[in-house]
Amino acid sequence: MKLHTLTLIGITSLLSASRAEQAGPDLPLVDISGESNRHVIIAAGTESVYQGHPTTVLMPDARTMFAVWSIGHGGPAGPMARSDDAGLTWTRLDDSLPEGFRTHRNCPSIYRLVDREGKERLWVYSAQPLMPRILSEDGGRTWREMAPLGFTNVMTFSSIVALKDGSHLGLYHRGPGGKDKSPLVVLQSATRDGGITWGEPRIVAEVEGKDPCEPYGFRSPDRAEICCLMRENKHKGHSLMMFSRDEGKTWTAPQDTPWGLTGDRHQGVRLPDGRFVIAFRDQAPQSPTRGHFVAWVGTYDDIRQCRPGQYRIKLLHSYAGGDCGYPGMELLPDGTLVATTYIKYQPGPAKHSVVNARFKIADTDAMAAKCP
């Protein structure tokens, strides 16, 4: 039965790829990557220090923002910064964090979870060893280390989705023995108490001949469905997507995304008009911005029906090829989108920096309207 299922998955992927490839590199592209007035450097790389893999969280006041990242590619955690002006200026908090946080490794990810009783918690989950974590219960003023979850993984939760019953669904990936090697699978686990305890993980996506990873789960505008976009680590075609209409109990067979959503480590926001802006490292075949930090603009129905979408935005130029992305995406009340990534920001000896790019959709809509 498993082989039969995987064969059907492969057929589904081929059919969806055929439909989505029609857009190809002709999807309109807006380029704001050279507009340095839009950029804020949160942590500058140096000849010896590589700032990598950030995530962000925006607090309910819509001004306080936290960012965490690692030192080196998949290296140790330790850095954290807070902004009190929605990402324009930043204060480092490293020295106020638990000492053990510096021993956590690979892609620390920060989340604000509110439990079924309304209690708010900030969590930073990392990958190794066995998904360690730190916790704040006072809005990020103080932090303490908690016992690791004990989950073997390549990366910790790359997204956490709030469920209708007040619990949360965490999505992550691993390879055999927890190693970063093929075949990769996507797993999920649920917490009913705001992140304190998590249920036994189970595999929800595995595809013969493909390596799904770095899942990004988000809700449809009517909240009836969860979509999960996934990096395809073999990079031989499009990214993958699957859908759940029963709060993650079951998922559709993974299928190819539209061409324009092909990339690594998706993260996005929903605009007031219902559209989505989803950022990632571009991996679309024959893309003129492949390897750079881009965003896709379109509707949920574009994703669901495997349509091309409206346009893409080149947010930042990578001077290190395809080593960038892993974004934090935030939407401010005035309509400003804040897309944070790690990237080799300039040519020369300095290594990667953590940078945010800031823009409003009205501006890029106007630019896209002028595209040939």
DRENPALUM-362932 format. One record per residue (C-alpha): residue in one letter; x, y, z. Coordinates in Angstrom, 2 decimals, always signed. Layout:
<sites>
SITE  marlo        x        y        z
SITE      a        X        Y        Z
...
</sites>
This chain:
<sites>
SITE  marlo        x        y        z
SITE      m    +0.00    +0.00    +0.00
SITE      k    +2.83    +2.40    +0.76
SITE      l    +4.46    +1.88    -2.66
SITE      h    +1.10    +2.39    -4.37
SITE      t    +0.55    +5.62    -2.43
SITE      l    +3.99    +6.96    -3.31
SITE      t    +3.42    +6.16    -6.98
SITE      l    +0.22    +8.21    -6.92
SITE      i    +2.10   +11.02    -5.22
SITE      g    +4.67   +10.99    -8.00
SITE      i    +1.95   +11.16   -10.69
SITE      t    +0.25   +14.04    -8.86
SITE      s    +3.54   +15.92    -8.70
SITE      l    +4.21   +15.49   -12.41
SITE      l    +0.75   +16.73   -13.34
SITE      s    +0.94   +19.78   -11.08
SITE      a    +4.45   +20.57   -12.33
SITE      s    +3.17   +20.53   -15.89
SITE      r    +0.48   +23.07   -14.98
SITE      a    +2.71   +25.31   -12.87
SITE      e    +5.70   +25.34   -15.25
SITE      q    +3.65   +27.36   -17.74
SITE      a    +4.45   +30.52   -15.76
SITE      g    +8.17   +29.83   -15.59
SITE      p   +10.56   +32.77   -15.54
SITE      d    +7.91   +34.94   -17.24
SITE      l    +6.21   +35.67   -13.90
SITE      p    +6.64   +39.45   -13.38
SITE      l    +9.60   +40.39   -11.21
SITE      v   +10.00   +43.55    -9.14
SITE      d   +13.57   +44.27    -8.01
SITE      i   +14.05   +46.40    -4.88
SITE      s   +17.26   +44.66    -3.80
SITE      g   +19.46   +47.64    -4.67
SITE      e   +17.44   +50.15    -2.63
SITE      s   +19.65   +50.28    +0.46
SITE      n   +17.35   +52.81    +2.13
SITE      r   +15.00   +49.88    +2.70
SITE      h   +17.62   +47.82    +4.57
SITE      v   +18.38   +47.56    +8.28
SITE      i   +21.43   +45.58    +9.38
SITE      i   +20.63   +43.82   +12.65
SITE      a   +23.99   +42.07   +13.02
SITE      a   +26.87   +42.74   +10.64
SITE      g   +29.11   +39.94    +9.51
SITE      t   +32.87   +40.36    +9.69
SITE      e   +35.84   +38.55    +8.18
SITE      s   +35.63   +36.07   +11.04
SITE      v   +31.97   +36.08   +12.13
SITE      y   +29.16   +34.59   +10.04
SITE      q   +25.69   +35.63   +11.21
SITE      g   +23.21   +32.97   +10.13
SITE      h   +19.63   +31.70    +9.99
SITE      p   +17.45   +34.27   +11.79
SITE      t   +13.81   +34.14   +12.78
SITE      t   +11.68   +36.94   +14.23
SITE      v    +8.52   +37.48   +16.23
SITE      l    +6.39   +40.63   +16.47
SITE      m    +4.67   +41.23   +19.78
SITE      p    +1.01   +42.37   +20.13
SITE      d    +2.00   +46.03   +20.56
SITE      a    +3.17   +45.85   +16.92
SITE      r    +6.42   +47.60   +17.86
SITE      t    +8.40   +45.15   +19.97
SITE      m   +10.20   +42.62   +17.82
SITE      f   +12.66   +39.87   +18.76
SITE      a   +15.19   +38.17   +16.50
SITE      v   +17.34   +35.11   +17.17
SITE      w   +20.01   +33.55   +14.96
SITE      s   +23.10   +31.36   +14.99
SITE      i   +26.80   +31.99   +14.57
SITE      g   +28.09   +30.17   +11.52
SITE      h   +26.16   +28.05    +9.05
SITE      g   +24.08   +25.75   +11.24
SITE      g   +26.32   +26.73   +14.13
SITE      p   +25.72   +27.54   +17.80
SITE      a   +22.88   +29.70   +19.04
SITE      g   +23.47   +32.56   +21.47
SITE      p   +22.53   +35.84   +19.76
SITE      m   +19.21   +37.54   +20.41
SITE      a   +18.16   +41.13   +19.76
SITE      r   +15.10   +43.21   +20.60
SITE      s   +13.69   +46.14   +18.69
SITE      d   +11.33   +48.65   +20.30
SITE      d   +10.56   +50.47   +17.04
SITE      a    +9.35   +47.64   +14.79
SITE      g   +12.73   +46.59   +13.51
SITE      l   +14.46   +49.90   +12.79
SITE      t   +16.96   +49.77   +15.68
SITE      w   +18.08   +46.80   +17.75
SITE      t   +19.54   +46.02   +21.19
SITE      r   +21.52   +42.83   +21.73
SITE      l   +20.33   +40.63   +24.61
SITE      d   +22.92   +37.82   +24.43
SITE      d   +24.36   +38.37   +27.91
SITE      s   +20.94   +38.18   +29.60
SITE      l   +20.13   +34.71   +28.22
SITE      p   +20.71   +31.34   +29.91
SITE      e   +24.30   +30.18   +29.62
SITE      g   +23.19   +26.89   +28.11
SITE      f   +21.64   +28.65   +25.12
SITE      r   +25.10   +29.06   +23.63
SITE      t   +25.42   +25.27   +23.47
SITE      h   +22.24   +24.89   +21.42
SITE      r   +22.89   +24.50   +17.70
SITE      n   +21.35   +25.08   +14.28
SITE      c   +18.60   +27.51   +13.34
SITE      p   +17.06   +28.74   +16.61
SITE      s   +13.43   +29.63   +15.97
SITE      i   +11.38   +32.02   +18.11
SITE      y    +7.61   +31.75   +18.62
SITE      r    +4.92   +33.45   +20.67
SITE      l    +2.41   +30.83   +21.84
SITE      v    -0.78   +31.60   +23.76
SITE      d    -2.25   +28.58   +25.54
SITE      r    -5.89   +27.61   +25.98
SITE      e    -6.14   +29.70   +29.17
SITE      g    -4.73   +32.81   +27.50
SITE      k    -1.22   +32.55   +28.97
SITE      e    +1.46   +33.98   +26.65
SITE      r    +4.89   +32.38   +26.34
SITE      l    +7.88   +33.14   +24.16
SITE      w    +9.88   +30.10   +23.11
SITE      v   +13.16   +29.63   +21.29
SITE      y   +13.53   +26.08   +19.98
SITE      s   +16.81   +24.93   +18.43
SITE      a   +17.77   +21.74   +16.60
SITE      q   +20.54   +20.08   +18.60
SITE      p   +20.92   +18.41   +20.95
SITE      l   +17.45   +16.80   +20.63
SITE      m   +15.51   +20.04   +20.20
SITE      p   +16.61   +22.17   +23.20
SITE      r   +14.67   +25.30   +24.17
SITE      i   +14.52   +28.44   +26.28
SITE      l   +11.39   +30.11   +27.64
SITE      s   +10.19   +33.57   +28.65
SITE      e    +6.89   +34.09   +30.47
SITE      d    +7.27   +37.85   +30.93
SITE      g    +7.34   +39.16   +27.39
SITE      g   +11.02   +38.50   +26.80
SITE      r   +12.40   +40.33   +29.84
SITE      t   +13.83   +37.17   +31.42
SITE      w   +14.56   +33.73   +30.02
SITE      r   +15.23   +30.27   +31.44
SITE      e   +16.33   +27.01   +29.92
SITE      m   +13.87   +24.14   +29.74
SITE      a   +14.49   +20.43   +29.21
SITE      p   +14.93   +19.51   +25.53
SITE      l   +12.00   +17.85   +23.79
SITE      g   +14.07   +14.78   +22.95
SITE      f   +13.11   +14.82   +19.23
SITE      t   +15.75   +13.79   +16.69
SITE      n   +15.73   +16.34   +13.91
SITE      v   +17.68   +18.20   +11.27
SITE      m   +16.02   +21.49   +12.21
SITE      t   +13.58   +22.36   +14.94
SITE      f   +10.01   +23.48   +14.24
SITE      s   +10.19   +25.63   +11.11
SITE      s    +6.58   +26.64   +11.70
SITE      i    +3.97   +26.33   +14.45
SITE      v    +0.27   +26.67   +13.60
SITE      a    -2.44   +27.63   +16.10
SITE      l    -5.33   +25.14   +15.98
SITE      k    -9.00   +25.91   +16.52
SITE      d    -9.12   +24.17   +19.91
SITE      g    -6.35   +26.37   +21.33
SITE      s    -3.57   +23.84   +20.88
SITE      h    -0.64   +24.21   +18.46
SITE      l    +0.84   +22.07   +15.70
SITE      g    +4.62   +22.09   +15.22
SITE      l    +6.15   +21.00   +11.90
SITE      y    +9.77   +19.98   +11.32
SITE      h   +11.90   +17.50    +9.35
SITE      r   +14.58   +14.89    +9.75
SITE      g   +16.49   +12.24    +7.83
SITE      p   +17.46    +8.70    +8.84
SITE      g   +18.68    +8.75   +12.42
SITE      g   +17.99   +12.46   +12.56
SITE      k   +20.75   +13.17   +10.04
SITE      d   +20.55   +15.66    +7.19
SITE      k   +20.58   +13.05    +4.43
SITE      s   +18.09   +11.47    +2.06
SITE      p   +15.36   +10.38    +2.41
SITE      l   +14.05   +13.38    +4.36
SITE      v   +10.58   +13.34    +5.90
SITE      v    +8.33   +15.96    +7.49
SITE      l    +6.92   +15.32   +10.95
SITE      q    +4.44   +17.02   +13.24
SITE      s    +3.83   +17.16   +16.96
SITE      a    +1.13   +18.96   +18.94
SITE      t    +1.10   +20.83   +22.24
SITE      r    -2.05   +21.50   +24.26
SITE      d    -0.37   +23.60   +26.96
SITE      g    +1.34   +26.40   +25.08
SITE      g    +4.60   +24.60   +24.34
SITE      i    +5.38   +23.03   +27.72
SITE      t    +4.73   +19.44   +26.61
SITE      w    +4.52   +17.99   +23.11
SITE      g    +2.97   +14.80   +21.80
SITE      e    +4.75   +11.94   +20.07
SITE      p    +5.84   +13.08   +16.59
SITE      r    +4.52   +11.34   +13.49
SITE      i    +5.54   +11.47    +9.84
SITE      v    +3.12   +13.44    +7.66
SITE      a    +5.06   +13.81    +4.39
SITE      e    +7.40   +11.43    +2.62
SITE      v    +7.75   +11.30    -1.16
SITE      e    +9.60    +8.71    -3.19
SITE      g   +12.49   +10.32    -5.04
SITE      k   +12.07   +13.68    -3.29
SITE      d   +13.22   +15.18    +0.02
SITE      p   +10.50   +17.31    +1.66
SITE      c   +11.81   +19.53    +4.45
SITE      e   +11.54   +22.93    +6.18
SITE      p    +7.72   +22.93    +6.31
SITE      y    +5.78   +26.20    +6.52
SITE      g    +2.20   +25.77    +7.71
SITE      f    -0.42   +28.53    +7.53
SITE      r    -4.19   +28.89    +7.40
SITE      s    -6.44   +29.63    +4.47
SITE      p    -8.29   +32.97    +4.67
SITE      d   -11.49   +31.21    +5.76
SITE      r    -9.48   +29.29    +8.38
SITE      a   -11.00   +26.01    +7.18
SITE      e    -7.75   +24.61    +5.83
SITE      i    -4.04   +24.47    +6.64
SITE      c    -1.56   +24.66    +3.77
SITE      c    +1.99   +23.38    +4.23
SITE      l    +4.71   +24.48    +1.80
SITE      m    +7.91   +22.43    +1.84
SITE      r   +11.40   +22.81    +0.47
SITE      e   +12.37   +19.97    -1.87
SITE      n   +15.99   +19.35    -1.03
SITE      k   +17.01   +17.59    -4.22
SITE      h   +16.28   +20.82    -6.10
SITE      k   +15.41   +19.00    -9.31
SITE      g   +12.00   +20.60    -9.81
SITE      h    +9.47   +22.57    -7.79
SITE      s    +8.86   +22.81    -4.07
SITE      l    +6.08   +20.73    -2.50
SITE      m    +2.76   +21.49    -0.83
SITE      m    +0.02   +19.61    +0.99
SITE      f    -3.27   +20.53    +2.65
SITE      s    -5.30   +19.55    +5.71
SITE      r    -8.98   +20.27    +6.35
SITE      d    -9.13   +18.48    +9.72
SITE      e    -6.59   +20.45   +11.79
SITE      g    -3.63   +18.31   +10.80
SITE      k    -5.15   +14.90   +11.48
SITE      t    -4.76   +14.00    +7.81
SITE      w    -3.00   +15.63    +4.86
SITE      t    -3.34   +15.42    +1.10
SITE      a    -0.55   +13.76    -0.86
SITE      p    +2.32   +16.23    -1.40
SITE      q    +2.30   +17.81    -4.86
SITE      d    +4.40   +20.37    -6.68
SITE      t    +3.92   +24.06    -5.93
SITE      p    +3.55   +26.69    -8.64
SITE      w    +6.91   +27.57   -10.25
SITE      g    +7.07   +30.94    -8.49
SITE      l    +6.90   +29.38    -5.01
SITE      t    +9.86   +27.10    -5.58
SITE      g   +12.39   +27.84    -2.88
SITE      d   +13.87   +27.04    +0.51
SITE      r   +12.45   +27.83    +3.95
SITE      h    +9.20   +29.62    +3.10
SITE      q    +7.74   +32.12    +5.54
SITE      g    +4.93   +34.58    +4.91
SITE      v    +2.17   +36.91    +6.01
SITE      r    -1.40   +37.51    +4.90
SITE      l    -2.25   +41.05    +3.78
SITE      p    -5.49   +42.85    +4.74
SITE      d    -6.73   +42.38    +1.16
SITE      g    -6.38   +38.62    +1.55
SITE      r    -3.27   +38.11    -0.56
SITE      f    -0.15   +36.40    +0.76
SITE      v    +3.46   +37.57    +0.63
SITE      i    +5.76   +34.59    +1.10
SITE      a    +9.55   +34.99    +1.26
SITE      f   +12.23   +32.33    +0.68
SITE      r   +15.55   +31.55    -0.97
SITE      d   +14.73   +31.27    -4.67
SITE      q   +15.28   +27.83    -6.20
SITE      a   +12.92   +28.01    -9.18
SITE      p   +14.29   +26.35   -12.34
SITE      q   +15.71   +28.90   -14.81
SITE      s   +14.83   +31.75   -12.47
SITE      p   +16.82   +34.97   -13.05
SITE      t   +16.96   +35.42    -9.26
SITE      r   +17.84   +31.83    -8.32
SITE      g   +19.83   +31.78    -5.08
SITE      h   +18.72   +35.25    -3.99
SITE      f   +16.20   +36.36    -1.33
SITE      v   +12.79   +36.80    -2.94
SITE      a    +9.09   +36.99    -2.14
SITE      w    +6.04   +35.69    -4.01
SITE      v    +2.77   +37.66    -4.09
SITE      g    -0.55   +35.97    -4.81
SITE      t    -3.78   +34.61    -3.40
SITE      y    -4.46   +31.47    -1.44
SITE      d    -6.51   +30.23    -4.37
SITE      d    -3.47   +30.70    -6.61
SITE      i    -1.63   +28.27    -4.34
SITE      r    -4.53   +25.86    -3.98
SITE      q    -5.20   +25.72    -7.72
SITE      c    -1.48   +25.70    -8.60
SITE      r    -1.71   +28.97   -10.50
SITE      p    +1.35   +31.21   -11.03
SITE      g    +0.41   +34.05    -8.68
SITE      q    +0.77   +37.77    -9.40
SITE      y    +4.50   +38.56    -9.25
SITE      r    +7.72   +38.06    -7.35
SITE      i    +9.99   +40.54    -5.59
SITE      k   +13.77   +40.37    -5.40
SITE      l   +14.27   +41.56    -1.84
SITE      l   +18.04   +41.25    -1.39
SITE      h   +20.99   +40.20    -3.54
SITE      s   +23.14   +37.34    -2.25
SITE      y   +26.87   +37.74    -2.83
SITE      a   +27.39   +34.12    -1.75
SITE      g   +25.23   +32.32    -4.27
SITE      g   +22.40   +30.28    -2.78
SITE      d   +23.33   +30.80    +0.87
SITE      c   +20.61   +33.09    +2.22
SITE      g   +16.95   +33.04    +3.21
SITE      y   +15.48   +31.46    +6.36
SITE      p   +13.33   +34.54    +6.82
SITE      g   +11.31   +36.13    +9.51
SITE      m    +8.25   +37.88    +8.03
SITE      e    +6.24   +40.53    +9.89
SITE      l    +3.44   +42.89    +8.85
SITE      l    +3.17   +46.25   +10.65
SITE      p    -0.06   +48.23   +11.14
SITE      d    +0.99   +50.87    +8.60
SITE      g    +1.36   +48.17    +5.94
SITE      t    +5.15   +47.87    +6.10
SITE      l    +6.43   +44.36    +5.55
SITE      v    +9.65   +43.46    +7.39
SITE      a   +11.48   +40.53    +5.80
SITE      t   +14.53   +39.44    +7.80
SITE      t   +17.21   +37.10    +6.49
SITE      y   +20.86   +36.16    +6.68
SITE      i   +22.85   +37.08    +3.59
SITE      k   +26.28   +38.02    +2.34
SITE      y   +25.20   +41.59    +1.95
SITE      q   +28.17   +43.01    +0.03
SITE      p   +31.13   +41.74    -1.96
SITE      g   +34.43   +41.53    -0.13
SITE      p   +35.78   +39.59    +2.84
SITE      a   +32.93   +40.21    +5.30
SITE      k   +30.80   +37.13    +5.94
SITE      h   +27.02   +36.96    +6.23
SITE      s   +24.94   +39.55    +8.06
SITE      v   +21.42   +39.50    +9.49
SITE      v   +19.45   +42.10    +7.54
SITE      n   +15.83   +43.13    +7.15
SITE      a   +14.28   +44.52    +3.99
SITE      r   +11.27   +46.81    +4.43
SITE      f    +8.61   +47.60    +1.84
SITE      k    +4.91   +48.25    +1.32
SITE      i    +2.82   +46.19    -1.04
SITE      a    +1.31   +49.33    -2.60
SITE      d    +4.79   +50.25    -3.82
SITE      t    +5.59   +46.87    -5.30
SITE      d    +2.09   +46.56    -6.80
SITE      a    +2.72   +49.81    -8.68
SITE      m    +6.09   +48.58    -9.86
SITE      a    +4.65   +45.23   -10.95
SITE      a    +1.95   +47.00   -12.95
SITE      k    +4.70   +48.53   -15.11
SITE      c    +6.39   +45.20   -15.82
SITE      p    +6.19   +44.17   -19.49
</sites>
